[in-house]
Amino acid sequence: MNQTDLFEDVLTLPDPRGQADFDRLVGLDEYKARLVKETLLLVDPGQLRDWNKTHHRGELVAVQYFHSRPPLFLLAGDVGTGKTALARSFGNEVAKRARVRVELYALSLNTRGSGAVGEMTRLISGAFKQVREDVGKTRGGDGKAGRGIILLIDEADALAQSREAAQMHHEDRAGVNSLIRGVDDIAAERLPVAVVMCTNRLDAIDPAVRRRAAAVFEFSRPSREQRLHVLKDGLAGSGFTDRELSQLADATGEADGRTHGFTYSDLTQRLIPTLVLDAFPERAVTGARAIEIAKGLKPTPPFRELADTARHGAHHGR
């Protein structure tokens, strides 16, 4: 079993494009700072010890709680709200601050296997084993690791679905057990590895997985202020007036009777590129046309609506 069987990609950080993606995530400052701090302390736990000496004469007992704490972080929320973008990019900031190489291992959903007995468990175990072997024993005398790894598990509910579900297959239960063991082993060995799980369905994640999470970050669609920030950034140089940008932010919100506004990805991957392509190559992008286009676009439905639609379609397809 090789790396390509287990991971969609392995990226070495820092990477200029990834850093730009991290910087563009607005309204998530608290989550960004927490993930960076947590991972910095996995790579270089001596920083916490030094902080304790400086500010508490080394007497703060609370720092001991970090020693065997599972390095697991759950990012949950609706589609297009920035979960995966943050998970894939925050390692750039860690690498820059810690001055070590950080690698992002994105677990492939192929780890679900074909359903053969024992295959899913074997694949998940293999992925964690590969991460442990690759990170190696690289800590120096000061406790600082020579490298760090972020293990990203996107669409985590596909691998960590609650074992309490009555219809859950035995093989899936075994896979969740293997996932939990993998996280526990990393914690026990105190490896410089952060396990980051992204999901649209936090309530579907196994309770034992959720209990192990050092933090759960819940993402929502961007507020009007956040949409305005994204639009100002993406349309810099267009010559749009503040009034036009404000109207564009309104048009991408809970408008026309909608109960939900545009997601981050709706803004950056659909709306703004559509404005450019609409004007190219004959004319410039204009505010009036941008507002018109925004009013004609529909935001991505909330995840539960998407799931309900899929179930409804499946029912009628029987």
C-alpha positions in Angstrom: 0.0 0.0 0.0 1.6 3.3 -1.0 0.9 6.9 -0.3 -1.2 7.5 -3.5 -3.6 4.8 -2.3 -4.2 6.6 1.0 -3.9 10.3 0.3 -5.4 12.6 -2.4 -2.3 14.8 -2.1 0.6 15.6 0.1 1.6 19.3 0.1 4.7 20.8 1.5 4.2 24.1 3.3 4.7 27.0 3.3 3.3 27.6 -0.2 2.6 31.2 -1.5 -0.7 30.3 -2.9 -1.8 28.6 0.3 -0.8 31.6 2.3 -2.8 33.8 0.1 -5.8 31.6 0.6 -5.3 31.8 4.4 -5.1 35.6 4.3 -8.3 35.9 2.2 -10.4 34.0 4.8 -12.2 36.9 6.5 -14.3 36.8 9.7 -12.6 33.6 10.9 -9.8 35.3 12.8 -10.6 33.4 16.1 -10.6 30.0 14.4 -7.4 30.8 12.4 -5.5 31.9 15.5 -6.6 28.9 17.6 -5.7 26.3 14.9 -2.3 27.9 14.4 -1.6 28.1 18.2 -2.7 24.5 18.7 -0.5 23.2 15.9 2.5 25.3 16.9 2.4 23.7 20.3 2.4 20.2 18.8 5.5 21.1 16.7 7.2 23.0 19.5 5.8 22.3 23.0 8.7 24.1 24.5 7.0 27.4 23.7 4.3 26.6 26.2 6.9 25.7 28.8 8.7 28.9 28.2 5.5 30.9 28.4 4.7 29.3 31.7 8.2 30.2 33.1 7.9 33.8 31.9 4.3 34.5 33.1 3.7 32.0 35.9 7.2 31.2 37.2 6.7 27.7 35.8 4.0 26.9 38.3 0.8 26.8 36.2 -0.4 23.3 36.4 -2.8 23.7 33.5 0.0 23.2 30.9 0.1 19.5 31.9 -3.3 19.1 30.3 -1.7 19.5 26.9 0.6 16.5 27.3 -1.7 13.7 26.3 -4.6 15.7 24.8 -5.8 14.3 21.4 -4.7 16.7 18.7 -8.1 16.5 17.0 -10.1 19.4 15.6 -13.6 19.3 14.1 -14.6 22.0 11.6 -18.3 21.8 11.1 -20.9 23.8 9.1 -22.7 24.4 5.9 -21.3 23.9 2.5 -19.0 26.7 1.2 -18.4 28.4 4.5 -14.6 28.1 4.5 -14.0 24.9 6.5 -11.9 23.1 4.0 -10.2 26.3 2.8 -9.0 27.0 6.3 -8.0 23.3 7.0 -5.9 23.3 3.8 -4.2 26.7 4.4 -3.6 27.3 8.1 -0.5 25.1 8.0 1.2 27.8 6.0 1.1 30.1 9.0 2.3 27.3 11.3 5.3 26.6 9.0 6.2 30.3 8.8 6.0 30.9 12.6 7.6 27.6 13.7 10.2 27.8 10.9 9.9 24.1 10.1 8.5 22.2 7.2 4.8 21.4 7.6 3.1 18.9 5.3 -0.6 18.6 4.6 -1.8 15.0 4.1 -5.3 15.0 2.7 -6.9 11.6 3.3 -8.5 10.1 0.3 -12.1 8.9 0.6 -10.9 5.8 -1.2 -10.1 4.8 2.4 -13.7 3.7 2.6 -12.6 0.8 0.4 -14.9 -1.4 -1.6 -16.8 -2.8 1.3 -14.7 -6.0 1.6 -14.3 -7.3 5.1 -11.5 -5.6 6.9 -10.5 -3.3 4.0 -11.7 0.0 5.4 -10.0 -0.7 8.7 -6.8 -1.7 6.9 -6.8 1.5 4.8 -7.5 3.8 7.8 -4.9 2.1 9.9 -2.4 2.3 7.0 -3.0 6.0 6.7 -2.3 6.7 10.3 0.7 4.4 10.3 2.1 6.2 7.2 1.7 9.6 9.0 3.4 8.3 12.1 6.3 6.9 10.1 6.7 10.0 8.0 6.8 12.4 10.8 9.5 10.4 12.4 11.3 11.0 15.6 12.7 14.4 14.8 12.5 16.3 18.0 15.7 18.1 19.1 17.0 18.5 22.6 14.7 21.4 23.1 11.7 19.3 22.2 11.1 21.1 18.9 10.1 18.8 16.0 11.9 19.0 12.7 8.7 18.8 10.8 4.9 18.7 11.4 2.0 17.1 9.7 -1.6 18.1 9.3 -3.8 15.1 8.5 -6.9 16.4 6.8 -10.1 14.3 6.8 -12.6 16.1 4.6 -16.2 14.9 4.5 -15.4 13.2 7.8 -19.0 12.0 8.3 -18.2 9.4 5.5 -15.6 7.8 7.8 -16.6 8.8 11.3 -20.3 8.2 11.2 -21.9 7.5 14.6 -21.7 3.8 15.5 -25.1 4.4 17.3 -26.8 4.4 13.9 -28.9 1.2 13.7 -28.3 0.7 10.0 -24.5 1.0 10.3 -22.6 -1.9 8.7 -20.1 -3.8 10.8 -17.3 -2.8 8.5 -18.1 0.9 9.0 -18.1 0.4 12.8 -14.7 -1.2 12.6 -13.4 1.7 10.5 -14.5 4.2 13.1 -12.8 2.2 15.8 -9.6 2.3 13.7 -9.9 6.1 13.3 -10.3 6.6 17.0 -7.2 4.3 17.7 -5.2 6.3 15.2 -6.0 9.6 16.9 -5.3 8.1 20.4 -1.9 6.7 19.2 -0.8 10.1 17.9 -1.8 11.6 21.3 0.0 8.9 23.3 3.2 9.2 21.3 3.0 13.1 21.4 3.7 13.4 17.8 3.7 16.8 16.0 0.5 15.8 14.0 -2.8 17.7 14.0 -5.8 15.7 12.8 -8.4 18.1 11.2 -11.8 16.7 10.3 -14.3 18.7 8.2 -18.0 17.9 8.1 -21.3 19.3 7.0 -23.1 17.1 9.6 -21.7 17.4 13.0 -24.6 15.5 14.5 -23.6 12.5 12.3 -20.1 12.3 13.8 -19.6 9.5 16.3 -19.8 10.7 19.9 -16.5 9.2 20.9 -14.8 11.2 18.1 -16.5 14.4 19.2 -15.5 13.8 22.8 -11.8 13.5 21.7 -11.9 16.8 19.8 -9.7 19.5 21.4 -12.0 22.0 19.8 -15.1 22.1 17.6 -15.3 25.1 15.2 -18.8 25.8 13.8 -18.9 27.7 10.6 -21.8 29.8 9.2 -22.4 31.7 6.0 -20.7 35.1 5.8 -22.5 38.0 7.3 -23.2 41.2 5.3 -20.0 42.7 6.7 -18.0 39.6 5.7 -19.6 39.5 2.2 -18.7 43.2 1.7 -15.1 42.4 2.8 -14.8 39.6 0.2 -16.4 41.7 -2.5 -14.1 44.7 -1.8 -11.1 42.4 -1.9 -12.1 40.4 -5.0 -13.2 43.5 -7.0 -10.3 45.8 -6.1 -9.3 47.8 -9.1 -12.8 47.6 -10.7 -13.6 51.2 -9.8 -16.9 50.2 -8.0 -18.2 52.9 -5.7 -18.8 52.2 -2.0 -22.5 52.4 -2.7 -22.3 49.8 -5.5 -20.4 47.5 -3.3 -22.9 48.0 -0.5 -25.8 47.1 -2.9 -23.9 44.1 -4.1 -23.4 42.9 -0.5 -27.2 43.3 0.0 -28.0 41.4 -3.2 -25.9 38.5 -2.1 -27.6 38.2 1.3 -31.0 37.1 2.5 -32.8 38.8 -0.4 -35.9 38.1 -2.4 -37.5 36.0 0.4 -34.5 33.8 0.8 -33.6 32.6 4.3 -29.9 32.2 3.3 -27.3 34.3 1.6 -24.3 33.4 -0.6 -21.5 31.2 0.8 -17.9 32.2 0.6 -17.4 29.9 -2.4 -20.5 31.3 -4.1 -18.8 34.7 -4.0 -15.3 33.7 -4.9 -15.9 30.8 -7.3 -19.2 31.8 -8.9 -20.2 35.4 -8.6 -16.9 37.2 -9.1 -15.7 35.0 -12.0 -19.1 35.4 -13.6 -18.8 39.2 -13.5 -15.4 39.0 -15.2 -16.5 36.6 -17.9 -19.7 38.7 -18.6 -17.6 41.7 -19.3 -14.7 40.0 -21.1 -13.5 40.9 -23.7 -15.6 43.8 -24.9 -16.1 46.0 -21.8 -15.2 46.8 -18.3 -16.8 45.3 -15.2 -19.4 47.7 -13.9 -21.3 48.0 -10.6 -24.7 48.2 -12.1 -24.2 45.1 -14.2 -22.7 43.3 -11.2 -25.7 44.0 -9.1 -28.0 42.8 -11.9 -26.1 39.5 -12.2 -25.9 39.0 -8.5 -29.7 39.3 -8.3 -30.1 36.6 -11.0 -27.8 34.1 -9.3 -29.1 31.7 -6.6 -26.9 30.9 -3.7 -26.0 27.3 -2.9 -28.9 25.8 -0.8 -28.1 24.9 2.8 -26.7 21.4 3.2 -29.9 20.0 4.7 -31.9 21.2 1.7 -29.4 19.6 -0.6 -29.7 16.3 1.3 -33.5 16.5 1.3 -33.5 17.1 -2.5 -31.2 14.1 -3.0 -33.4 11.9 -0.9 -36.5 13.1 -2.7 -34.9 12.4 -6.1 -33.8 9.0 -5.0 -37.3 8.1 -3.8 -38.9 9.0 -7.1 -36.1 7.2 -9.0 -37.0 3.9 -7.4 
